[in-house]
Amino acid sequence: MIELKIPRYMRDTIPILEFRNKILWVVGHKRSGYYPVSEKTKKMICFEIKEV
């Protein structure tokens, strides 16, 4: 989150999607390159984040 220049006061409020100890998505900011989606992708899971 430091690299993304997210202010310290916001860091506890941003969801992070993690799989097998690797960060996949800092919600609303950046996706990881560990599991990219391409034309060859056969399976994927879609997530939708809603503020309540």
C-alpha positions in Angstrom: 0.0 0.0 0.0 3.0 2.2 0.5 4.0 1.8 -3.2 0.4 2.7 -4.2 0.7 5.8 -2.1 -2.4 5.0 -0.1 -2.5 7.2 3.0 -1.9 5.5 6.3 -5.3 6.4 7.7 -7.1 4.6 4.8 -5.1 1.4 4.8 -7.3 -0.4 7.4 -10.4 0.3 5.4 -9.3 -1.1 2.0 -10.2 -4.8 1.4 -7.4 -7.1 0.1 -8.1 -10.4 -1.7 -5.4 -13.0 -1.0 -4.9 -16.5 -2.2 -2.1 -18.9 -1.0 -0.3 -16.1 0.8 -0.2 -13.9 -2.3 -2.1 -10.6 -2.7 -4.3 -10.8 -5.8 -6.2 -7.6 -5.5 -6.0 -4.4 -3.5 -9.7 -3.5 -4.1 -10.1 -0.3 -6.0 -6.4 0.2 -6.6 -4.4 -2.6 -8.2 -4.6 -6.3 -9.4 -1.7 -8.6 -9.0 0.1 -10.3 -11.9 0.2 -13.7 -10.2 -2.9 -15.0 -12.0 -3.6 -12.9 -15.1 -6.8 -13.4 -17.1 -6.2 -13.9 -20.8 -8.0 -15.6 -23.8 -6.5 -18.9 -22.6 -8.1 -18.6 -19.2 -10.5 -21.5 -18.6 -11.8 -20.8 -15.1 -12.1 -17.7 -13.0 -14.0 -16.4 -10.0 -15.6 -13.0 -10.1 -16.0 -10.9 -7.0 -18.1 -7.8 -6.6 -17.5 -5.4 -3.7 -20.4 -3.4 -2.4 -20.2 -0.8 0.3 -22.9 -1.2 2.9 
